[in-house]
Amino acid sequence: MQEEINNISLLTTYEIDETFDSDKFIKLRLRVCHDGTNPNGSSFIVENMEKAKESIKNIPMLAHVIIDADGKPQFGAHDTHIEEDKANEGEYRLIYDEQPIGGVPETNNYENSDYQGRNYVYTDAFVWKDYSNYSQSIIERDKNIKLSMEIIVDSYSYDNKTKTFNIINYRYKGITLLGNNNGTGMIDALATTESFSDNKQKFFNLMSDLKEDIIKNQSSLEVDNINNTFSKDNEKGVNILNEEKTKLLEKYNLTIESLDFSIDDLSIEDLEVRLKDFTNVAQAQIAEPIVEPTTVSFSATYNQKREALRNALDSIYVKNADGDIVESTYFYVVDFNDEFCFVEKDYWSEEGDFEETHGRFAYNFDQIAITAIITGEWEEMFMTWLTTEEKQALDAERVKFTSVESEFSTYKDTYKTEETVVEELRTYQAKVISDQHTEELNKVFTMSEFEKLIGNKEFETLKTKVNDYSDVETLTDKCFSILGRANINFSLVTPTPIEKKTVKISIDTTDSSDDSPYGVLFDKYKTK
């Protein structure tokens, strides 16, 4: 991740200072970067932008001028090309097509200022008119040109929630003028094979000329300060700077070769800070030597891994109260990859039924111990025999399904309804349904059969409780029951008394010695 964020390009805008009087330079006022989050995912705060102030001094402006298909000069991009190495036969070299066309001097009016609600870094920059190969023509013609400010990030933090790189310490590296159109129709007529490192002397000579033009456009009170700040722009100043850096290296008993960073773009103050940090880290590494972890110089064979998976797949047995196995499940390794072990599972029931299925388990493998551990649950899979035509048809359906699934996912994301809107629709739908139900129930009260009930107390009370009924039939039955009670006139009826009569029965009192329970009854009537 450090490599990804080490060099960042920031969108830069500019305005031409028409008041600057010079035959050699165009003065630009750059809006370099702003606080808050940039489109590239980086984020800055004003304090850290202020700390980078010194590093913007003497950085170059670069551009690659090309001629488009219409014969007009345009700015290219961060262009490179590969060519045969002129110094080493049979080898090739990557050539940077950009070249310096100007720079930011030490007197540059660096400031943080508000613009459209953000704090922007502003600085002056200058473009050479003659040396810059059509740059003047392009700048004055197009007015709106894309610029890219390159920075070197020394430290940052990453906010995983917002996916933002918070830039803490950084240094300005250079400014590149970019073309608005980098299509394939352009002809690389004016490409140069010289990199900026090959043009340092030209850069410093032109910076010296720039100093004279800036002095000419400044008041006399500012001249002394400008002379002081430009003392390092000429060759003598460069030599003095290099001597001071050499002395610093000797002070810390270091050489350029022993460093893991470049000192070219560092000021004396920044270099000393870096050397102190570098020395402290080196001493800490000596005091506490890092123990390198043991590296494995071998890997398990296919059969070793297969055997480890066999051992990890334990069979399953179910026993009864007597300890006899009544059910069993066996696993057999069919195949495996780095993530899954594909197995055949055989199941035997107590009744002797057999079931064979296929599936997979996720697993981890220890390369040192040559052991495997099952980490996932059983996932059933299916093996199917297909003809060539069937497989082609199935693959086509899978592609179609994937396409439809992707389109549906896009549709859902595009036409997704907010939850609050859905809830409002649900509430509205429930109300409409409830109103329709109440309307259907109220129609029962208007039926001609129940006209006589208007004004009936029980009937009128029922109307207020209409929503207690779930269907029309039940409510209708209730209305008919009220109607029935209203139509029947119940009155109290006194029952007629029953006349009491006395019935006389003659009883034969003749004594009989017959033991029969019926006496002589049968004898009396047996002749009849």
C-alpha positions in Angstrom: 0.0 0.0 0.0 2.9 2.3 0.7 4.0 2.0 -2.9 0.6 2.8 -4.2 0.4 6.1 -2.2 4.1 7.0 -2.4 3.6 9.3 -5.4 0.3 11.2 -5.9 -0.9 13.5 -8.7 -3.1 16.4 -7.6 -5.3 18.3 -10.1 -3.8 21.9 -10.4 -5.4 25.0 -11.9 -3.7 28.3 -12.8 -4.2 31.9 -13.9 -1.8 33.9 -16.1 -0.5 37.1 -14.5 -0.7 39.6 -17.3 1.0 42.3 -15.2 4.3 40.4 -15.2 6.6 42.1 -17.7 9.2 39.7 -19.1 10.5 38.7 -22.5 11.6 35.3 -21.2 8.9 34.1 -18.8 5.2 33.7 -18.4 4.0 34.1 -14.8 1.3 31.8 -13.5 -0.6 31.7 -10.3 -1.2 28.0 -9.4 -4.0 26.7 -7.3 -2.2 23.6 -6.1 -4.3 21.5 -3.8 -7.0 21.9 -1.1 -7.9 20.6 2.3 -10.4 17.8 2.6 -10.8 14.8 0.3 -9.6 14.8 -3.3 -11.1 12.6 -6.1 -8.1 10.3 -5.9 -8.9 9.3 -2.3 -6.3 11.4 -0.6 -7.1 13.9 2.1 -5.2 16.9 3.4 -5.5 19.4 6.3 -4.2 22.9 6.4 -1.5 22.3 9.0 0.1 19.6 6.9 -0.1 21.7 3.7 1.7 24.5 5.6 4.5 22.1 6.7 5.2 21.2 3.0 5.8 24.9 2.2 9.6 24.7 1.9 9.6 21.7 -0.4 7.8 23.6 -3.2 10.8 25.8 -3.8 12.8 25.2 -7.0 10.6 22.3 -8.2 10.4 22.1 -12.0 7.5 22.4 -14.4 7.5 19.6 -17.0 5.8 19.0 -20.3 5.9 16.9 -23.4 5.0 19.0 -26.5 3.6 17.0 -29.4 2.0 17.9 -32.7 -1.5 16.6 -33.3 -3.1 15.2 -36.5 -4.1 18.8 -37.4 -0.6 20.1 -37.2 -1.3 22.0 -33.9 1.0 21.8 -30.9 -0.5 20.2 -27.8 0.7 19.0 -24.4 1.0 15.2 -24.1 1.0 13.3 -20.8 3.5 11.5 -18.6 4.9 10.1 -21.8 7.7 7.6 -22.1 9.1 5.3 -24.8 11.6 2.5 -25.0 14.7 2.6 -27.3 17.9 0.8 -27.7 20.5 1.7 -25.1 23.2 3.8 -26.8 25.6 3.0 -24.0 25.0 -0.7 -23.7 24.7 -2.8 -26.8 21.8 -5.2 -26.9 20.0 -3.5 -24.0 17.0 -1.2 -24.0 16.3 1.9 -21.9 13.1 3.6 -20.7 13.2 7.2 -21.9 11.1 10.0 -20.3 9.7 12.4 -23.0 8.9 15.3 -20.7 11.4 18.1 -20.3 11.6 21.2 -18.0 9.8 24.2 -19.3 9.8 26.3 -16.1 9.6 26.1 -12.3 8.6 27.4 -8.9 11.2 29.8 -7.5 12.1 30.2 -3.9 10.2 33.5 -3.8 6.8 32.1 -4.8 4.2 33.8 -2.5 3.1 30.4 -1.1 -0.1 30.8 0.9 -3.3 29.1 2.0 -6.4 30.9 1.0 -10.2 30.3 0.9 -11.8 29.5 -2.5 -15.3 28.2 -2.8 -15.5 27.0 0.7 -12.1 25.2 0.7 -8.6 26.2 1.8 -6.3 26.1 -1.2 -2.5 26.3 -1.5 -1.5 29.0 -4.0 2.0 29.6 -5.4 3.7 31.4 -8.3 5.3 29.5 -11.1 7.0 30.6 -14.3 7.2 29.1 -17.8 10.1 29.9 -20.2 8.9 31.3 -23.5 11.7 30.3 -25.8 13.1 27.1 -24.2 9.8 25.5 -23.6 9.0 24.4 -27.2 5.5 25.9 -28.1 4.4 25.9 -24.4 3.8 29.7 -24.6 1.6 29.2 -27.6 -0.4 26.4 -26.0 -0.9 28.2 -22.7 -2.0 31.5 -24.3 -4.2 29.7 -26.8 -6.0 27.2 -24.6 -6.2 29.2 -21.3 -7.6 26.1 -19.6 -4.9 23.5 -19.4 -4.8 20.4 -17.1 -1.9 20.5 -14.7 -0.8 17.8 -12.3 1.2 18.5 -9.1 3.3 15.5 -8.2 4.1 15.0 -4.5 6.1 12.4 -2.5 4.3 11.1 0.5 6.5 10.4 3.5 3.8 9.4 6.0 0.0 8.9 6.0 -2.8 7.1 7.8 -5.6 5.1 6.2 -9.3 5.4 7.2 -10.8 2.1 6.4 -14.4 3.4 6.9 -14.1 6.2 4.4 -11.4 4.5 2.2 -9.3 7.7 2.4 -5.5 8.2 2.7 -4.9 11.0 5.2 -1.6 12.6 4.0 0.5 13.7 7.0 3.9 14.5 5.7 4.7 15.1 2.0 7.0 17.0 -0.3 6.3 18.7 -3.6 8.1 17.0 -6.5 7.2 18.7 -9.8 4.4 20.1 -12.0 3.4 18.5 -15.3 1.3 20.3 -17.9 -1.2 17.8 -19.5 -3.0 17.8 -22.8 -6.7 17.9 -23.0 -6.8 15.3 -25.7 -4.4 12.4 -25.9 -6.0 10.4 -28.7 -4.3 7.9 -31.0 -4.1 10.3 -33.9 -1.3 12.4 -32.5 2.2 12.4 -34.1 5.1 12.5 -31.7 7.0 15.0 -33.8 8.8 16.9 -31.1 9.5 14.2 -28.6 12.8 14.6 -26.7 15.1 11.8 -25.3 16.4 14.0 -22.6 15.2 13.5 -19.0 15.1 16.3 -16.5 18.2 14.9 -14.7 20.2 15.6 -17.9 19.0 19.3 -17.9 19.8 20.4 -14.4 22.4 22.9 -15.5 20.0 24.4 -18.0 17.3 24.6 -15.3 19.6 26.4 -12.9 20.8 28.8 -15.6 17.3 29.7 -16.5 16.3 30.1 -12.9 19.0 32.6 -12.6 17.5 34.5 -15.5 14.2 34.3 -13.8 15.6 35.9 -10.7 16.6 38.9 -12.8 13.1 39.3 -14.3 11.4 38.9 -10.9 13.7 41.6 -9.4 12.8 43.9 -12.3 9.1 43.5 -11.5 9.5 43.9 -7.8 9.9 47.1 -5.7 13.4 48.0 -4.5 12.6 47.1 -0.9 12.1 43.4 -1.9 15.3 43.1 -4.0 17.6 42.2 -1.2 15.3 39.3 0.0 15.0 38.1 -3.6 18.8 38.1 -4.1 19.2 36.0 -0.9 16.5 33.5 -1.8 17.9 33.0 -5.3 21.4 32.4 -4.1 21.0 28.7 -4.6 19.5 29.0 -8.1 22.8 29.4 -9.9 25.6 27.0 -10.3 27.6 28.4 -7.4 24.6 28.1 -5.1 24.1 24.5 -6.2 27.8 23.8 -5.3 27.4 25.4 -1.9 24.3 23.3 -1.2 26.1 20.1 -2.2 29.0 21.0 0.0 26.7 21.5 3.0 25.0 18.2 2.3 28.4 16.5 2.1 29.4 17.9 5.5 26.1 16.7 7.0 26.8 13.2 5.7 30.3 13.3 7.2 28.8 14.5 10.5 26.7 11.4 10.8 29.4 9.1 9.3 27.2 8.2 6.4 27.7 8.0 2.6 25.1 8.5 -0.2 25.4 4.8 -1.0 24.4 3.8 2.5 21.1 5.8 2.4 17.8 4.3 1.3 16.5 7.7 0.1 17.6 10.4 -2.3 19.0 13.7 -1.0 18.7 15.7 -4.2 15.3 17.2 -3.5 15.8 17.8 0.3 16.7 21.1 1.8 19.6 21.2 4.4 17.1 21.3 7.3 15.0 18.4 5.9 18.1 16.4 5.1 19.4 16.7 8.7 16.0 15.5 10.1 16.1 12.5 7.7 19.7 11.6 8.6 18.9 11.7 12.3 16.0 9.4 11.8 18.0 7.1 9.6 20.9 6.9 12.2 18.4 6.2 15.0 16.8 3.3 13.1 20.2 1.9 12.1 21.4 1.9 15.8 18.2 0.3 16.9 18.6 -2.5 14.4 22.1 -3.1 15.7 21.0 -3.1 19.3 18.1 -5.3 18.7 18.9 -7.5 15.7 16.0 -8.8 13.8 15.6 -12.5 13.9 14.6 -13.7 10.4 11.8 -16.3 10.5 12.6 -19.8 9.4 11.7 -20.3 5.7 10.4 -23.5 4.3 12.4 -24.8 1.4 10.1 -27.7 0.6 6.4 -28.3 0.0 4.2 -31.4 0.6 3.7 -33.8 -2.3 0.2 -34.5 -3.8 0.0 -37.9 -2.0 1.1 -36.4 1.3 -1.7 -33.8 1.1 -4.2 -36.4 0.1 -3.3 -38.7 3.0 -3.5 -35.7 5.4 -7.1 -35.0 4.1 -8.0 -38.7 4.5 -6.9 -38.6 8.1 -8.9 -35.4 8.7 -12.1 -36.9 7.4 -13.2 -39.1 10.4 -15.9 -41.7 9.8 -19.1 -41.3 11.8 -20.7 -44.2 13.7 -24.0 -44.5 15.6 -24.2 -47.2 18.3 -27.1 -48.7 20.2 -27.3 -49.4 24.0 -25.3 -52.6 23.5 -22.5 -50.8 21.8 -23.3 -52.3 18.4 -22.9 -50.0 15.3 -26.3 -49.4 13.8 -25.5 -46.5 11.4 -22.2 -45.5 9.7 -21.0 -42.8 7.4 -17.7 -43.0 5.5 -15.9 -40.2 3.6 -13.6 -40.9 0.6 -11.3 -38.2 -0.9 -12.1 -37.8 -4.6 -10.1 -34.7 -5.4 -9.0 -31.4 -3.8 -7.7 -27.9 -4.5 -6.1 -25.3 -2.3 -9.5 -24.4 -0.8 -11.8 -27.4 -0.9 -11.6 -31.2 -0.5 -14.1 -33.0 -2.7 -15.4 -36.2 -1.2 -17.8 -39.1 -1.7 -20.0 -39.8 1.4 -21.4 -43.3 1.9 -24.2 -43.8 4.5 -25.4 -47.2 5.8 -28.6 -47.4 7.9 -29.5 -50.0 10.6 -31.9 -51.6 8.1 -29.1 -52.0 5.6 -30.1 -49.2 3.3 -27.3 -47.5 1.4 -27.0 -43.9 0.2 -24.2 -42.3 -1.7 -23.8 -38.5 -2.1 -21.0 -36.2 -3.1 -19.9 -32.8 -1.7 -17.0 -30.8 -0.3 -15.4 -29.5 2.8 -13.3 -26.3 3.3 -9.9 -27.1 4.9 -6.6 -25.6 6.1 -3.3 -27.4 5.4 -0.1 -27.1 7.6 2.8 -27.2 5.2 5.3 -27.9 8.1 3.4 -30.6 10.0 1.8 -32.1 6.9 -1.6 -32.1 8.5 -5.0 -30.9 7.4 -7.9 -29.6 9.4 -11.5 -29.5 8.2 -12.8 -25.9 8.7 -16.1 -25.8 6.9 -19.5 -27.6 7.0 -20.5 -30.3 4.5 -21.8 -28.8 1.2 -23.6 -31.3 -1.0 -22.7 -31.3 -4.7 -23.9 -33.2 -7.7 -22.1 -35.1 -10.4 -23.8 -35.1 -13.8 -22.9 -36.8 -17.1 -23.4 -34.6 -20.1 -23.0 -34.9 -23.8 -21.0 -32.2 -25.6 -24.2 -30.7 -26.9 -25.8 -30.7 -23.4 -22.7 -29.1 -21.8 -22.6 -26.4 -24.4 -26.3 -25.7 -23.8 -25.8 -25.6 -20.0 -22.8 -23.3 -20.3 -24.9 -21.0 -22.5 -27.7 -20.9 -19.9 -25.1 -20.2 -17.2 -23.8 -17.2 -19.2 -27.3 -16.0 -19.8 -28.2 -16.3 -16.1 -25.0 -14.5 -15.1 -25.9 -11.7 -17.5 -29.5 -11.5 -16.3 -28.4 -11.5 -12.7 -26.0 -8.7 -13.4 -28.6 -6.7 -15.2 -31.1 -7.3 -12.4 -28.5 -6.2 -9.8 -27.9 -3.0 -11.8 -31.6 -2.4 -12.1 -32.1 -2.8 -8.3 -29.3 -0.4 -7.6 -30.6 2.1 -10.2 -34.2 1.9 -9.3 -34.0 1.2 -5.6 -36.9 2.8 -3.6 -36.1 4.4 -0.2 -37.4 2.5 2.8 -39.4 5.5 4.0 -41.2 5.6 0.6 -41.9 1.9 0.8 -43.3 2.2 4.3 -45.6 5.1 3.1 -46.8 3.0 0.3 -47.5 0.1 2.6 -49.5 2.3 5.0 -51.5 3.8 2.1 -52.2 0.3 0.7 -53.5 -0.9 4.1 -55.8 2.1 4.4 -57.2 1.6 0.9 -57.9 -2.0 1.6 -59.5 -1.2 5.0 -61.7 1.5 3.5 -62.8 -0.8 0.7 -63.8 -3.5 3.3 -65.7 -1.0 5.4 -67.6 0.2 2.4 -68.6 -3.4 1.5 -69.9 -4.0 5.1 -71.9 -0.7 5.1 -73.7 -1.8 2.0 -75.4 -4.5 4.2 -77.2 -1.8 6.2 -78.7 -0.3 3.0 -80.4 -3.6 1.9 -84.1 -3.2 1.5 -84.7 -6.1 3.9 -83.5 -4.0 6.7 -85.3 -0.8 6.0 -87.7 -1.5 8.9 -84.7 -1.6 11.3 -83.8 2.1 10.8 -84.1 3.6 14.2 -83.8 0.3 16.0 -81.5 0.7 18.9 -79.7 -2.6 18.4 -79.4 -2.0 14.7 -78.0 1.5 15.1 -75.4 0.2 17.6 -74.4 -2.5 15.2 -73.5 0.2 12.6 -70.9 1.7 14.9 -69.2 -1.7 15.3 -69.1 -2.6 11.6 -65.3 -3.1 11.5 -65.6 -5.9 14.2 -66.9 -8.1 11.4 -64.5 -9.8 9.0 -66.9 -10.6 6.2 -70.3 -9.6 4.8 -72.0 -12.9 5.4 -71.5 -12.8 9.2 -72.8 -9.2 9.4 -75.8 -10.0 7.2 -76.7 -12.9 9.5 -76.5 -10.5 12.5 -78.9 -8.1 10.9 -81.4 -10.8 10.1 -81.3 -12.0 13.7 -82.1 -8.4 14.8 -84.9 -8.2 12.3 -86.4 -11.5 13.5 -86.5 -10.3 17.1 -88.1 -7.1 16.0 -90.9 -8.8 14.0 -91.9 -11.4 16.8 -94.3 -10.0 19.5 -93.8 -12.2 22.5 -96.7 -12.2 25.1 -97.4 -14.1 28.3 -100.1 -16.9 27.8 -101.9 -18.3 30.9 -102.3 -22.1 30.6 -105.8 -23.7 31.0 -106.1 -25.6 34.3 -106.5 -29.4 34.0 -109.7 -30.8 35.5 -109.1 -33.4 38.1 -111.2 -36.6 37.8 -111.6 -39.6 40.1 -111.5 -43.1 38.5 -112.9 -45.9 40.5 -111.5 -49.4 40.1 -113.2 -52.5 41.5 -110.9 -54.9 43.2 -111.7 -58.6 43.7 -110.9 -59.4 47.3 -111.7 -63.2 47.0 -109.0 -65.1 48.8 -107.0 -67.6 46.8 -104.6 -70.1 47.8 -103.1 -70.3 44.4 -99.4 -69.4 44.6 -99.4 -68.0 41.1 -98.7 -64.3 41.1 -101.6 -63.8 38.8 -104.1 -65.7 41.0 -107.1 -67.2 39.2 -106.9 -64.5 36.5 -105.9 -67.0 33.8 -108.5 -69.5 35.0 -111.2 -66.9 34.8 -110.5 -66.1 31.2 -108.9 -69.2 29.8 -112.2 -70.4 28.3 -112.5 -67.2 26.3 
